[in-house]
């Protein structure tokens, strides 16, 4: 999907009790009240709350988030219902979202002030992304897709139980209501899905019928005396491509192999979807490999064309920032990050930010003087400032995420297999059975490479050595993490960590003087020091697992012997109940939260927190697809 700048809504608050959108010459809700309209038209019109009662999960999709009143009313109704579903997922698409300050003003007198305040607090940077906002301990999830409705309907991966067809009137906003847009609802509709709208225009009803819905006109709410409700009943059965079917929809227990960042993130995300987790770790305890580094960076990226890497890294960074908001402050966490720009002027950087439409709460282009002031270092280059980035001790994050999971440590998983009953079995090096479950996630990083090579020898994975350096005393010290030529993070005790080297296929476990010299030289150039500092050999060696395209591997393994279309990852059938979540390279903290959520949703069938084109980009099947394309051209 092509991304683009998000243009915030212009909101007119001049008339008491009325919130108007001057760009569309329309109001956000009728004078009868936003919550009354939401309850009568969109909830009752979809048979709610009765239809979600007793279910594990219920998924709603709204075309036009607006002020968010439909979401808040649905959330309030879900809270008030003692027979509610275990989880509620509300997906909403909005081309022109409100700025945080306008959202706060719009909800100054909300009928649900507690819920509105939570929404305002979690309001994300206005970037072209699918933003995941969690509430009530993750039992309520808002997936907010910012951008045009039609491409987003083609990119969402979800089974929707109820559609909320809202938006400004067809005359003012025709793209929201045309037949091409509404036809895309059919791809997302779960069996028995319903839809409701205040709009009863003939072309809209006909478009719904063409999409496979049975449409009825029903009494509306003043000043609109009619509304429509619909039920998805296509004449012909619709099948989704095998590669996007849930891999273990009925599973309530999952094995996770690996207790580093990847495995812990998966355990955290799985538990939030109601699944119990047993985590299997070869080392005596969690976070012993690369996740055991004392501190690690996390931040997004950007590039001139907002390509796949920039879009994925932005989505991951935003997911990580949102995850950190939901947990207690980690000791040692540092807020904000600078990444030096070595080639362009600050003027060129600002032009790029303006062209991409990236907001300042995601990234800012700073002149060298401003970057120097912010960092406390004599920096000579302009820098990108990521307010939501920073650094933290990964082991403490792993500890938080593993809470509530069962951990079996000190035994390496060397073989996994699926039996005739559909259970996955994990065996140790002595052939002893360690644990069983209906589903399994392989998230063990570089230590799991031999196992991955047996399961999927075609995956082009690289084991890379990295050495970081610790200076017990350093001056000057960075006030916040700084990256560019290497990176530097203050350790909180007068010293700093700097590094790190990258050596593919290097198996040397001992610290090396040459690598330390390299790291200290990088630090000297980063901080514009006259000469590299000296110090005793100190630091840490660890290994990373990475793919040649510098993206993670998250998804199911293609089934052997498949002879159908293989030109797109989403078309390939997968081994049931198995997901990979690995290949995090040097971006473990940045990627972990999003990748864990993707892995959990691929197993359970919950709506994916990432658009289809980015799912394809991190799918383990992408390498097989590329080989197939090369062979046919």
PLY file of the C-alpha trace (Angstrom):
ply
format ascii 1.0
element vertex 633
property float x
property float y
property float z
element edge 632
property int vertex1
property int vertex2
end_header
0.00 0.00 0.00
1.28 3.44 -0.88
1.55 5.65 2.18
1.10 9.40 2.32
0.88 12.34 4.70
-2.01 12.31 7.13
-3.87 15.64 7.04
-5.55 16.28 10.40
-9.21 17.23 10.50
-10.32 20.83 10.67
-13.00 21.05 13.36
-15.47 23.86 13.92
-16.61 24.16 17.55
-18.31 27.55 17.14
-21.92 26.33 17.49
-22.78 25.06 20.99
-23.52 21.35 21.04
-22.51 20.88 17.39
-19.16 19.67 16.10
-18.78 20.44 12.41
-16.29 19.43 9.72
-16.06 22.48 7.42
-14.06 20.59 4.78
-17.07 18.28 4.27
-19.80 20.82 5.12
-21.27 18.27 7.51
-21.60 17.55 11.23
-19.90 14.71 13.09
-23.14 13.47 14.65
-26.82 14.32 14.77
-28.34 16.67 17.32
-29.99 13.70 19.02
-26.60 12.90 20.51
-23.63 10.85 19.40
-24.09 8.09 21.98
-27.85 7.80 21.33
-27.12 7.52 17.62
-24.40 4.95 18.22
-26.61 2.82 20.47
-29.70 2.93 18.25
-28.13 2.77 14.80
-24.78 1.03 15.10
-25.13 -1.22 18.15
-28.80 -2.22 17.98
-28.59 -2.25 14.18
-25.90 -4.93 14.51
-27.82 -6.93 17.10
-25.62 -5.79 19.97
-25.01 -6.44 22.75
-26.72 -9.82 22.30
-24.46 -11.04 19.47
-21.19 -10.72 21.40
-22.48 -12.45 24.52
-20.65 -15.62 25.49
-18.04 -15.30 22.76
-14.28 -15.35 23.17
-13.85 -12.39 20.83
-16.02 -10.02 18.81
-14.72 -7.85 15.97
-16.26 -4.61 14.72
-15.11 -2.47 11.79
-16.04 1.17 11.32
-15.64 3.28 8.20
-14.99 6.75 9.60
-13.68 7.12 13.17
-14.55 10.82 13.41
-14.66 11.86 17.06
-14.55 8.25 18.26
-18.03 8.25 19.78
-19.07 4.98 18.15
-16.01 3.27 19.60
-16.62 4.78 23.04
-20.30 3.79 22.98
-19.41 0.22 21.96
-16.75 0.04 24.67
-19.20 1.38 27.27
-21.88 -1.12 26.22
-19.34 -3.94 26.35
-18.27 -2.88 29.84
-21.87 -2.69 31.05
-22.79 -6.16 29.77
-22.07 -8.94 32.32
-22.35 -11.52 29.51
-19.94 -9.68 27.21
-17.34 -11.37 25.04
-13.93 -11.96 26.57
-12.38 -9.47 24.14
-13.65 -6.71 21.88
-11.65 -5.57 18.84
-12.83 -2.37 17.17
-11.18 -1.53 13.83
-11.74 1.96 12.49
-10.48 3.81 9.42
-10.02 7.57 9.36
-8.53 9.73 6.62
-8.55 12.97 8.64
-8.05 12.20 12.35
-8.34 14.89 14.98
-5.32 16.37 16.67
-5.07 15.38 20.31
-6.08 18.85 21.53
-9.18 18.86 19.28
-10.10 15.37 20.44
-9.89 16.54 24.05
-12.09 19.54 23.27
-14.63 17.35 21.46
-14.95 15.11 24.53
-14.97 17.82 27.18
-18.53 16.80 28.07
-18.46 13.15 27.03
-21.16 10.80 28.41
-18.28 8.42 29.11
-15.59 10.72 30.57
-13.36 7.92 31.90
-13.26 6.14 28.55
-12.79 9.37 26.61
-9.87 10.35 28.84
-8.23 6.96 28.22
-8.65 7.40 24.46
-7.13 10.88 24.54
-4.22 9.65 26.66
-3.42 6.85 24.19
-3.98 8.94 21.04
-1.14 8.05 18.66
1.10 10.17 16.42
-0.84 10.89 13.24
1.11 8.68 10.84
-0.09 6.49 7.97
-0.20 3.31 10.05
-2.46 0.77 11.69
-2.22 1.93 15.29
-3.01 -0.57 18.06
-4.48 1.05 21.19
-5.22 -1.30 24.09
-7.60 -0.68 26.96
-8.91 -2.63 29.96
-5.74 -4.69 30.19
-5.81 -5.59 26.50
-9.37 -6.96 26.55
-10.49 -4.01 24.40
-8.37 -3.17 21.37
-8.80 -0.28 18.96
-7.02 -0.78 15.63
-7.01 2.70 14.13
-6.09 2.76 10.42
-5.13 6.27 9.34
-5.51 6.93 5.62
-7.97 6.40 2.76
-10.74 3.90 3.38
-10.59 1.97 0.12
-6.91 0.92 0.18
-7.16 0.15 3.88
-10.11 -2.19 3.32
-7.89 -4.07 0.89
-5.00 -4.25 3.36
-6.75 -5.25 6.59
-6.46 -8.90 7.65
-9.45 -9.67 9.87
-12.73 -11.52 10.16
-15.34 -8.90 11.01
-18.54 -9.69 12.88
-20.20 -6.27 12.65
-19.68 -3.33 10.30
-20.34 0.25 11.39
-20.88 2.23 8.19
-20.43 5.82 9.25
-18.92 8.87 7.67
-20.01 12.15 6.20
-22.93 12.14 3.78
-22.44 10.49 0.36
-22.84 13.82 -1.42
-19.91 15.30 0.51
-17.81 12.13 0.86
-18.62 9.84 -2.09
-15.47 7.69 -1.82
-16.66 6.36 1.53
-19.91 5.02 0.08
-19.26 3.97 -3.51
-19.76 0.43 -4.77
-16.03 -0.29 -5.09
-15.47 0.59 -1.43
-18.44 -1.33 -0.06
-17.61 -4.38 -2.17
-14.43 -4.76 -0.15
-16.44 -5.45 3.00
-17.23 -8.94 1.68
-13.57 -9.98 1.85
-13.52 -9.18 5.56
-16.96 -10.46 6.58
-17.12 -13.41 8.97
-19.96 -15.93 8.58
-23.12 -14.24 9.81
-21.62 -10.76 9.78
-23.96 -7.79 9.98
-23.79 -4.13 9.01
-25.66 -1.00 10.08
-25.79 2.60 8.88
-27.83 5.74 9.20
-27.51 6.11 5.41
-30.46 4.78 3.39
-29.50 6.14 -0.02
-30.53 3.80 -2.83
-27.04 3.47 -4.37
-25.58 2.58 -0.97
-28.15 -0.14 -0.34
-27.64 -1.51 -3.83
-23.87 -1.57 -3.36
-24.33 -3.57 -0.16
-26.57 -6.05 -1.95
-24.00 -6.43 -4.69
-21.37 -7.13 -2.03
-23.45 -10.04 -0.70
-25.56 -8.37 2.03
-29.29 -8.66 2.58
-30.42 -5.10 3.36
-33.47 -3.94 5.33
-34.76 -0.46 6.14
-35.57 0.10 9.79
-36.78 2.94 12.01
-34.04 5.47 12.58
-33.36 8.20 15.11
-34.51 11.79 14.69
-33.84 13.80 12.61
-33.24 10.78 10.32
-36.35 8.62 10.52
-34.90 5.61 8.76
-31.71 3.58 8.90
-30.57 0.36 7.30
-29.24 -2.88 8.68
-27.81 -5.77 6.71
-26.73 -9.37 7.03
-23.93 -10.96 5.02
-25.52 -13.78 3.00
-23.59 -14.21 -0.27
-25.02 -16.51 -2.89
-21.68 -18.27 -3.26
-19.29 -19.30 -0.50
-16.18 -17.13 -0.22
-12.81 -18.62 0.71
-9.79 -16.74 1.96
-6.31 -17.62 0.71
-4.79 -20.42 2.80
-1.80 -18.36 3.88
-4.01 -16.02 5.91
-6.18 -18.62 7.64
-5.69 -18.88 11.43
-3.03 -21.47 12.16
-4.46 -22.60 15.50
-7.84 -20.93 16.03
-9.00 -23.31 18.78
-5.71 -23.48 20.68
-5.82 -22.34 24.29
-2.24 -23.31 25.12
0.91 -22.54 23.15
4.56 -23.58 23.43
7.04 -20.75 22.91
10.62 -21.80 22.24
12.99 -19.08 23.43
12.88 -16.73 26.41
14.59 -13.72 24.90
12.84 -10.62 23.60
11.07 -12.46 20.79
9.78 -15.31 22.92
8.78 -13.06 25.81
6.90 -10.72 23.46
5.03 -13.68 21.98
4.12 -14.98 25.44
2.87 -11.52 26.42
0.78 -11.14 23.26
-0.62 -14.67 23.44
-1.71 -14.26 27.04
-3.50 -11.02 26.12
-5.48 -13.08 23.61
-6.49 -15.55 26.29
-3.94 -18.32 25.70
-1.73 -20.00 28.29
1.99 -20.18 27.44
4.79 -22.57 28.29
8.15 -21.00 27.44
11.08 -23.33 26.78
14.60 -21.89 27.20
17.96 -23.62 26.69
19.83 -21.32 29.08
19.49 -21.36 32.88
17.20 -18.35 32.70
15.59 -15.86 30.33
17.38 -13.10 28.39
20.78 -14.80 28.35
21.75 -14.24 24.71
21.55 -10.92 22.82
18.59 -9.94 25.02
21.01 -10.01 27.94
22.85 -6.88 26.84
22.79 -4.30 29.65
21.01 -1.67 27.53
19.57 -1.57 24.04
18.17 1.03 21.67
14.69 1.26 20.20
13.43 3.73 17.59
11.82 4.05 14.19
13.41 4.97 10.89
12.52 6.93 7.78
13.63 7.04 4.19
12.84 9.38 1.26
10.18 7.19 -0.37
8.68 5.77 2.85
9.41 2.27 1.61
8.82 -1.10 3.23
11.63 -0.83 5.79
10.63 2.66 6.94
6.95 1.72 7.17
7.62 -1.48 9.09
10.11 0.12 11.45
7.68 2.96 12.12
4.84 0.53 12.85
7.10 -1.47 15.16
8.41 1.59 17.00
4.89 2.89 17.58
3.79 -0.53 18.85
6.75 -0.64 21.23
5.99 2.84 22.55
2.33 1.85 23.08
3.36 -1.34 24.89
5.68 0.56 27.23
2.83 2.93 28.12
0.87 -0.02 29.49
3.47 -1.25 31.94
5.28 0.19 34.96
8.28 2.35 34.15
11.30 0.10 33.67
14.32 1.04 35.83
17.06 2.37 33.59
14.77 3.35 30.73
15.92 6.44 28.83
13.43 8.55 26.87
14.12 9.94 23.41
16.86 9.12 20.90
19.06 11.04 18.45
20.28 9.53 15.21
22.92 11.62 13.43
22.48 12.46 9.77
25.86 12.19 8.06
25.03 13.21 4.50
22.30 15.85 4.33
21.70 19.32 5.69
19.02 20.03 8.24
17.12 21.96 5.55
17.01 18.85 3.34
15.95 16.76 6.33
13.08 19.11 7.14
11.94 19.07 3.53
11.84 15.28 3.70
9.78 15.31 6.90
7.38 17.79 5.34
7.05 15.76 2.15
6.31 12.57 4.10
4.00 14.39 6.49
5.56 12.82 9.58
4.47 14.56 12.80
6.90 15.90 15.43
5.76 13.40 18.06
7.22 10.70 15.79
10.36 12.37 14.37
11.99 15.81 14.20
14.90 17.14 12.15
17.30 19.04 14.45
20.16 21.33 13.55
23.56 20.33 14.89
23.40 23.01 17.61
20.00 21.78 18.82
21.15 18.15 18.76
24.28 19.09 20.71
22.20 20.92 23.33
19.78 18.02 23.68
22.52 15.38 23.95
25.13 17.26 25.97
27.73 16.23 23.38
29.68 18.51 20.99
27.86 17.07 17.98
28.80 18.44 14.59
25.98 16.98 12.47
22.22 17.51 12.33
20.20 14.67 13.79
16.85 12.94 13.68
15.14 13.08 17.06
12.71 10.26 17.89
10.71 11.33 20.98
9.15 7.86 21.35
12.48 6.07 21.04
15.14 5.58 23.68
16.96 2.81 25.49
16.15 0.27 28.18
17.53 -2.89 29.82
16.08 -5.70 27.66
16.29 -8.27 30.47
13.86 -6.22 32.59
11.45 -5.96 29.67
11.66 -9.74 29.17
10.94 -10.26 32.87
7.81 -8.10 32.62
6.55 -9.87 29.52
7.10 -13.35 30.93
4.92 -12.73 33.96
2.11 -15.28 33.98
3.88 -17.71 31.65
5.25 -21.11 32.70
9.03 -21.21 32.14
11.06 -24.40 31.61
14.74 -23.46 31.43
18.09 -25.21 31.21
17.05 -27.62 28.43
17.50 -27.02 24.73
14.74 -27.88 22.26
16.43 -29.80 19.46
13.41 -31.36 17.78
9.74 -30.54 17.35
7.05 -32.59 15.64
3.28 -32.68 15.27
1.43 -35.89 16.09
-1.73 -37.30 14.57
-3.84 -35.70 17.29
-2.68 -32.23 16.18
-0.42 -31.68 19.19
3.07 -30.19 18.89
5.76 -32.03 20.85
9.08 -30.48 21.90
12.07 -32.76 22.63
15.42 -31.98 24.25
18.91 -33.11 23.17
18.45 -36.46 24.98
15.22 -37.13 23.11
13.11 -36.51 26.20
9.70 -34.94 25.74
9.65 -31.48 27.33
6.11 -30.22 26.66
3.12 -30.48 24.33
0.49 -28.04 23.08
-1.77 -27.53 20.05
0.43 -24.69 18.81
4.08 -23.68 18.91
6.07 -20.50 18.28
9.76 -20.78 17.39
11.31 -17.60 18.79
14.75 -18.71 19.90
17.04 -16.44 17.89
20.48 -17.55 16.77
20.63 -20.49 19.22
17.67 -21.99 17.39
19.40 -21.90 14.00
20.12 -25.68 13.83
16.45 -26.43 14.54
15.30 -23.93 11.91
17.72 -25.34 9.35
16.20 -28.79 9.81
12.63 -27.48 9.52
13.24 -24.97 6.72
16.71 -25.37 5.20
15.87 -22.89 2.45
15.74 -19.91 4.84
18.83 -17.71 4.21
19.60 -16.89 7.83
22.87 -15.38 9.03
24.42 -15.63 12.50
26.23 -12.38 13.26
28.65 -11.65 16.10
28.49 -8.31 17.89
30.75 -6.87 20.58
29.84 -3.84 22.65
32.21 -1.89 24.88
31.74 -0.55 28.38
33.61 2.49 29.69
33.32 2.64 33.48
33.95 6.41 33.41
33.36 8.69 30.45
33.20 12.41 29.76
31.16 13.88 28.23
28.17 11.63 28.80
25.16 11.61 26.46
21.98 12.88 28.09
20.01 10.51 25.87
20.99 7.67 23.54
22.83 8.80 20.41
23.35 6.71 17.28
24.98 7.25 13.92
28.48 5.92 13.48
27.88 3.34 16.18
25.88 4.30 19.24
26.38 5.44 22.84
24.17 4.99 25.88
24.97 6.33 29.35
24.94 3.53 31.93
23.54 5.69 34.74
26.69 5.35 36.85
29.12 7.73 35.15
30.04 5.40 32.31
28.62 4.39 28.97
28.11 1.53 26.56
29.17 2.02 22.97
29.38 -0.17 19.90
28.73 -2.41 18.31
30.70 -4.49 15.85
29.08 -6.66 13.18
30.83 -9.82 11.93
28.92 -12.46 9.98
29.74 -16.06 10.78
32.29 -15.14 13.48
32.16 -17.62 16.39
34.77 -16.06 18.71
33.17 -15.73 22.18
35.99 -13.75 23.86
36.25 -9.97 23.94
38.79 -8.68 21.41
41.04 -5.64 21.76
40.63 -4.83 18.07
36.85 -4.71 18.40
37.09 -2.52 21.47
39.39 -0.13 19.62
36.88 0.01 16.77
33.99 0.82 19.16
35.98 3.52 20.97
36.99 5.09 17.67
33.32 5.16 16.63
32.43 6.79 19.94
35.15 9.42 19.51
33.88 10.33 16.06
30.26 10.30 17.24
31.00 12.72 20.09
33.62 14.77 18.17
36.35 13.88 20.68
39.96 14.76 19.87
41.09 11.16 20.39
39.46 7.84 21.35
39.39 7.25 25.13
41.34 4.40 26.68
40.12 1.78 29.11
40.47 -1.84 30.16
38.92 -4.48 27.93
35.27 -4.58 29.03
31.94 -5.25 27.38
29.94 -8.15 26.07
29.81 -10.49 23.06
26.56 -11.86 21.72
25.14 -13.11 18.45
22.24 -11.95 16.32
20.14 -13.92 13.85
19.23 -11.98 10.75
17.87 -12.27 7.22
19.70 -10.73 4.26
16.90 -8.20 3.65
17.19 -6.85 7.23
13.60 -7.68 8.17
12.36 -10.23 10.75
10.73 -13.57 9.99
7.23 -13.72 11.43
4.68 -16.16 10.07
3.92 -19.77 9.31
6.11 -22.20 7.39
4.85 -23.17 3.91
3.71 -26.77 3.60
5.98 -29.04 1.59
4.76 -30.36 -1.74
2.43 -27.47 -2.54
2.02 -27.08 -6.32
-0.42 -24.18 -6.61
0.24 -20.49 -7.09
3.34 -19.38 -5.22
3.89 -15.82 -6.46
2.61 -14.21 -3.25
3.31 -15.24 0.36
-0.34 -14.94 1.34
-1.33 -17.66 -1.16
0.80 -20.42 0.35
-0.78 -22.96 2.73
1.07 -23.33 6.03
2.02 -26.02 8.48
-0.83 -26.02 11.03
-0.18 -24.63 14.49
3.38 -23.40 13.91
4.66 -19.82 13.70
8.18 -18.40 13.43
9.05 -15.18 15.24
12.78 -14.68 14.81
15.54 -12.91 12.88
15.42 -9.70 14.94
19.02 -8.73 14.05
20.03 -5.67 16.10
16.46 -4.33 16.43
15.11 -6.70 19.06
13.57 -4.10 21.33
12.17 -2.04 18.46
10.52 -5.02 16.75
9.50 -7.27 19.64
6.09 -5.89 20.63
4.68 -5.75 17.11
6.15 -9.09 16.02
4.82 -10.80 19.14
1.33 -9.45 18.43
1.52 -10.54 14.79
2.61 -14.06 15.79
-0.21 -14.36 18.32
-2.83 -13.14 15.84
-1.62 -15.49 13.11
-2.29 -18.39 15.46
-5.60 -17.22 16.95
-7.21 -15.54 13.96
-7.51 -12.20 15.76
-7.31 -9.12 13.50
-3.72 -8.58 12.44
-2.08 -5.40 13.78
-0.18 -4.94 10.51
-1.36 -4.39 6.95
-1.15 -7.20 4.39
1.70 -5.70 2.36
3.90 -5.45 5.46
2.88 -8.95 6.56
4.15 -10.18 3.20
7.42 -8.32 3.79
8.15 -10.18 7.06
6.64 -13.53 6.06
9.18 -16.40 6.15
7.73 -17.54 2.81
9.00 -14.40 1.06
12.28 -16.04 0.10
10.57 -18.98 -1.58
8.30 -16.57 -3.43
11.28 -14.57 -4.67
12.99 -17.70 -5.92
9.82 -18.74 -7.72
9.48 -15.35 -9.38
13.08 -15.44 -10.56
12.55 -18.87 -12.08
9.48 -17.75 -14.03
10.98 -14.55 -15.47
0 1
1 2
2 3
3 4
4 5
5 6
6 7
7 8
8 9
9 10
10 11
11 12
12 13
13 14
14 15
15 16
16 17
17 18
18 19
19 20
20 21
21 22
22 23
23 24
24 25
25 26
26 27
27 28
28 29
29 30
30 31
31 32
32 33
33 34
34 35
35 36
36 37
37 38
38 39
39 40
40 41
41 42
42 43
43 44
44 45
45 46
46 47
47 48
48 49
49 50
50 51
51 52
52 53
53 54
54 55
55 56
56 57
57 58
58 59
59 60
60 61
61 62
62 63
63 64
64 65
65 66
66 67
67 68
68 69
69 70
70 71
71 72
72 73
73 74
74 75
75 76
76 77
77 78
78 79
79 80
80 81
81 82
82 83
83 84
84 85
85 86
86 87
87 88
88 89
89 90
90 91
91 92
92 93
93 94
94 95
95 96
96 97
97 98
98 99
99 100
100 101
101 102
102 103
103 104
104 105
105 106
106 107
107 108
108 109
109 110
110 111
111 112
112 113
113 114
114 115
115 116
116 117
117 118
118 119
119 120
120 121
121 122
122 123
123 124
124 125
125 126
126 127
127 128
128 129
129 130
130 131
131 132
132 133
133 134
134 135
135 136
136 137
137 138
138 139
139 140
140 141
141 142
142 143
143 144
144 145
145 146
146 147
147 148
148 149
149 150
150 151
151 152
152 153
153 154
154 155
155 156
156 157
157 158
158 159
159 160
160 161
161 162
162 163
163 164
164 165
165 166
166 167
167 168
168 169
169 170
170 171
171 172
172 173
173 174
174 175
175 176
176 177
177 178
178 179
179 180
180 181
181 182
182 183
183 184
184 185
185 186
186 187
187 188
188 189
189 190
190 191
191 192
192 193
193 194
194 195
195 196
196 197
197 198
198 199
199 200
200 201
201 202
202 203
203 204
204 205
205 206
206 207
207 208
208 209
209 210
210 211
211 212
212 213
213 214
214 215
215 216
216 217
217 218
218 219
219 220
220 221
221 222
222 223
223 224
224 225
225 226
226 227
227 228
228 229
229 230
230 231
231 232
232 233
233 234
234 235
235 236
236 237
237 238
238 239
239 240
240 241
241 242
242 243
243 244
244 245
245 246
246 247
247 248
248 249
249 250
250 251
251 252
252 253
253 254
254 255
255 256
256 257
257 258
258 259
259 260
260 261
261 262
262 263
263 264
264 265
265 266
266 267
267 268
268 269
269 270
270 271
271 272
272 273
273 274
274 275
275 276
276 277
277 278
278 279
279 280
280 281
281 282
282 283
283 284
284 285
285 286
286 287
287 288
288 289
289 290
290 291
291 292
292 293
293 294
294 295
295 296
296 297
297 298
298 299
299 300
300 301
301 302
302 303
303 304
304 305
305 306
306 307
307 308
308 309
309 310
310 311
311 312
312 313
313 314
314 315
315 316
316 317
317 318
318 319
319 320
320 321
321 322
322 323
323 324
324 325
325 326
326 327
327 328
328 329
329 330
330 331
331 332
332 333
333 334
334 335
335 336
336 337
337 338
338 339
339 340
340 341
341 342
342 343
343 344
344 345
345 346
346 347
347 348
348 349
349 350
350 351
351 352
352 353
353 354
354 355
355 356
356 357
357 358
358 359
359 360
360 361
361 362
362 363
363 364
364 365
365 366
366 367
367 368
368 369
369 370
370 371
371 372
372 373
373 374
374 375
375 376
376 377
377 378
378 379
379 380
380 381
381 382
382 383
383 384
384 385
385 386
386 387
387 388
388 389
389 390
390 391
391 392
392 393
393 394
394 395
395 396
396 397
397 398
398 399
399 400
400 401
401 402
402 403
403 404
404 405
405 406
406 407
407 408
408 409
409 410
410 411
411 412
412 413
413 414
414 415
415 416
416 417
417 418
418 419
419 420
420 421
421 422
422 423
423 424
424 425
425 426
426 427
427 428
428 429
429 430
430 431
431 432
432 433
433 434
434 435
435 436
436 437
437 438
438 439
439 440
440 441
441 442
442 443
443 444
444 445
445 446
446 447
447 448
448 449
449 450
450 451
451 452
452 453
453 454
454 455
455 456
456 457
457 458
458 459
459 460
460 461
461 462
462 463
463 464
464 465
465 466
466 467
467 468
468 469
469 470
470 471
471 472
472 473
473 474
474 475
475 476
476 477
477 478
478 479
479 480
480 481
481 482
482 483
483 484
484 485
485 486
486 487
487 488
488 489
489 490
490 491
491 492
492 493
493 494
494 495
495 496
496 497
497 498
498 499
499 500
500 501
501 502
502 503
503 504
504 505
505 506
506 507
507 508
508 509
509 510
510 511
511 512
512 513
513 514
514 515
515 516
516 517
517 518
518 519
519 520
520 521
521 522
522 523
523 524
524 525
525 526
526 527
527 528
528 529
529 530
530 531
531 532
532 533
533 534
534 535
535 536
536 537
537 538
538 539
539 540
540 541
541 542
542 543
543 544
544 545
545 546
546 547
547 548
548 549
549 550
550 551
551 552
552 553
553 554
554 555
555 556
556 557
557 558
558 559
559 560
560 561
561 562
562 563
563 564
564 565
565 566
566 567
567 568
568 569
569 570
570 571
571 572
572 573
573 574
574 575
575 576
576 577
577 578
578 579
579 580
580 581
581 582
582 583
583 584
584 585
585 586
586 587
587 588
588 589
589 590
590 591
591 592
592 593
593 594
594 595
595 596
596 597
597 598
598 599
599 600
600 601
601 602
602 603
603 604
604 605
605 606
606 607
607 608
608 609
609 610
610 611
611 612
612 613
613 614
614 615
615 616
616 617
617 618
618 619
619 620
620 621
621 622
622 623
623 624
624 625
625 626
626 627
627 628
628 629
629 630
630 631
631 632
